[in-house]
Amino acid sequence: MAGVSADPVDASVTSREAAWDLYEMIQACLQAPSYHLLFEAVLIVWIIQLLFVKSYKAKATLTEKEKEELIEDWRPEPLVPEVDPEHPVLQDMENRLIDGKIGRHVNINGKTYLNVASMNFLGMSGRVDIEASISTEYSQAEVAIDTVKKYGVGSCGPRGFYGTVDVHLELEDKLAEFMGVEEVIMYSYGLATISSAIPAYSKRGDIIFCDEGVNFSIQKGLVASRSKIYFFKHNDLEDLEGLLKAQEREDKQNPKKAKVTRRFLVVEGLYMKYGDFCPLPKLVELKWKYKVRIFLDETLSFGTLGATGRGITEHYGISIDNIDLMAASLEHAFGSYGGFCCGRSYVVDHQRLSGLGYCFSASTPPMLTTAAIKALSILQENPELLTKLHDNIRYIYEKLSKINGLRVMGETVSPMLFLQLAGPSDNRELDKAILRKIVQKAEEQGVVLILAAYLEEEEHTLPPPSIRISVSAELTHNDIDRVVSVIDDCYQNTVS
Amino acid sequence: MADEGVDVSAVGVPTRNGFKNGYNSYKNGQTNQEAKHQNGCSKNGKNGLPPKIHPKPFEMFEQTPLLIAVLTYLGYGILILFGHLHDLMCQLGMTKPPVATETVKEVNLLAENSTASIWPHTIIWDLPKMKAHVLKQAKLTTKQYGCGVCSSRHELGNLAIHKELEDLLAEFVGTEAAITFGMGFATNSLNMPTLVGKGCLILSDELNHASLVLGSRLSGASIRVFKHNSMKDLEDKLRNAVIFGQPRTHRPWKKILIVVEGIFSMEGSIVNLPDIIALKKKYRAYLYLDEAHSIGALGPDGRGVVNYYNCDPSDVDVMMGTFTKSFGGAGGYIAGSKKLINYLRASSHSCCYASSLPGPVVAQILTSMKIIMGKDGTDDGMKRICQLAWNTRYFRRRLHEMGFIVYGSSDSPVIPVLIYCPGKIASFSRFCYERGLAVVVVGFPATPIIESRSRLCLSAAHTKEMLDEALDIIQEIGSKLTMKYSRAPVPSFSEMDPEFRVRYKMLPDTANGKD
């Protein structure tokens, strides 16, 4: 009780003290000299002014009028630059039109040419039995009845959305069996295969070691993955090992980060830009040594290398189990459309939900899928196709390397060879012009050749200009003799 | 549990329809009335833009009822719990991981035989009837050209029919020139980088397709996302972009590219093209229009969203589309000015490195395009376009009447029906399948987590009887699963609207009397 009554007393004491303080202050003010008061007043006014003055920032905002002026003034660049209508590509698209099948011969603008330009290595495109399987009579077996009649042309949906037709599954199974892998996943566009596969696995923060001579599709995949990319010199194992070692050191310094970082090695089986092979056995050694995963692009080597056409792994006699993911195209050796990835199920299956090109794109037209199935069975039934191809390559390689002034790039078993000027000048355009002239002259003599096409500003590394020879199993030795003599002739004519 | 929840929610939640979580400004019904009273005029006059006459479709995104949203989250919670349990059992070796391909295999049954299948994409063709003509062409071409081309367009991959197709296509979409590519997805993802790059800005609709998103990222340009079909947000972002330029340096942008789709594949909404064109002109931006789902399916002549709104094709800088849906082929195209196409021909990634479109596929596209254009000498194409338009309105109206929450525009043949709860997604698909109706169901992450849906796509090949059968099945299963969430008033559009009947002259006779 006493405590309660004491409180108001305390309060009154403190308030009395406060009032006394205030009284003293006023007294002090009155006694202070006037100049002091004036000075304090000035200070107070100044503080108030500082507090309420408009900040500098507010002055910086644009008025509506200025904004309108800015909008009025802005002139964007044109959407696209003007292209010279004489550009050879445009001219070709307008005037160099193929009519008819693409095979040993090709019909351009009504004239027939000997063809060493299309990447139709096994001559699958244009084979009558392939057509038969997709168009008419081939109907002994129930599986291959007239695909077009049964399914139409387009599949009208992505694989996950009712775009899967039984032939897609059939091709996937057959390819898996052929390649000796657990699973195959099909893409409807060759170019989108590996460029969708890489970002499905490698994400931001992961590391990719990549040969600097890789093809464009891989380059796009690398960009899409947003991973850290280390390029090593083309087929230079020492350079690669140096990078791997540097990474190993870095990993040791920061083991926590290293634990969550995936490391990939991306190479091509047969390089599309150079026509040479990757040193796969050594790469596999490095893979196990430094614990990286190998992605192998076999766009060109699938169906052309090895005794049965299984690609670079068969060529080197390496078990495909060493390869974590293999991507290949059905557009070249198989003469159909699309591509596929293969590997172990738990690896490949991941793409069915995260391969962008797989999930969001309509599946391959069934007719082209049956064409690929047929091509596969032709390849399996006719191993002599490959012996013929390899024989042709050796033959043409030997002949071409005898031409004075031209240099052949590529391996003696690579279906794609590059002819470069033996003594190139510094001027790329000049070299290209010489080669283009050779192509034109050869065309006049009935042989169709092509310059290897690159988007020069977009490529990571640019190989020297070259004429690309695609060797086909369909060619005879006589054809090859003719091709070589025409090239020789045209070159000598052009230079002299 | 869920069943009771739905009814309770219906009473408890106020009916705030017409605008959907975050992204829509349309008011339910209002647009419809406007369309009637103002004769479809866009109300942009106040910006100093000339009002353009175009149809304003009824469009609606009903908000997720609150209780349903809660239940949905709860459902996902349970699902995740069971997922972890399953993983644990897999680890302990008590069960095997599921195999994804199993479900895929079942699909084969459908192809031609089921009486009522809602196709996964808006194809205008029904195979049995078309066989005779289109397929014969494809077969003949296979004989003539073989299958693959084995070379790129920059090398030796130019078939004579490629040129024929590109010329016809340019005529079809109403541009100077066109170029074709082998894959629709790659058309976007590999061509956007040739158009824009560093120092450029992409203004992208938030619901754009994955291929556009990938293309934008590959291009290296800055990307800003605007709210779905929201002209206000787009204008704000455009304005700021022009005024303030690039971040930090404040240099002006080199170019600004607005990227939109004609029909958004998951929302079924039609892009507000006239307003976007007006904005684009006002701020000097460029417009990239992806017509993957709308070309061949929209507009009185089937020529896509430009045709639908009666806009000028030259106002759209880049017209992109695919052949997979309405043309029953494969691949994609870009159409535009001669200058643009020449540039793409010379520097497109696909053009230089990818094998060109196989002959038989080109033939299929050519033939179906000729039919749509009436160049085959019949009115078959026109009939199909009108049938599809009628089907769309009819089907959508019936779904609204049944009480489903249906997203999108009244004229879009892509029809998302909202399912919400994760448990119902699979049940809806399976029950429908058991009754002979193939539907596509989509859940997270393709949609926002609480907006799982079934995407129905109509085709001109569907007859009224087929649609009725499908509707009966959906009605039955919808009641069973209590999916009829809608509390909004039934919209007043119908397939009998006079404006609609004026626009589409060859509407099917079934509309009269029977309904």
Interface residues (C-beta under 8 A of the other chain):
Chain A: L62 K67 L70 I71 W74 R75 P76 E77 L79 V80 P81 E82 V83 P85 H87 V89 L90 D92 M93 E94 R96 L97 I98 D99 G100 K101 I102 G103 V106 N115 A117 S118 M119 N120 M124 S125 G126 R127 I130 E131 I134 S135 T136 V148 K149 K150 Y151 G152 V153 G154 S155 C156 G157 R159 G160 F161 Y162 G163 T164 V165 D166 L169 S188 Y189 G190 L191 A192 N215 F216 S217 K220 V223 A224 L330 E331 H332 F334 G335 S336 Y337 D349 R352 L353 L356 G357 C359 F360 S361 A362 T364 P365 M367 L368 A371 V448 I450 A452 A453 Y454 L455 E458 R468
Chain B: A100 T101 V104 K105 V107 N108 L110 A111 W119 P120 H121 I123 W125 L127 M130 K131 V134 L135 A138 K139 T142 K143 Q144 Y145 G146 C147 G148 V149 C150 S151 S152 R153 H154 E155 L156 G157 N158 L159 A160 H162 K163 G182 M183 G184 F185 A186 S189 L190 L195 H209 A210 S211 L214 R217 L218 R239 V242 I243 P252 W253 K254 K255 I256 L257 Y283 R284 A285 Y286 D317 V318 T322 F323 T324 K325 F327 G328 G329 A330 K339 L340 N342 Y343 L344 R345 A346 S347 H349 S350 C351 C352 Y353 A354 S355 P358 P360 V361 Q364 A438 V440
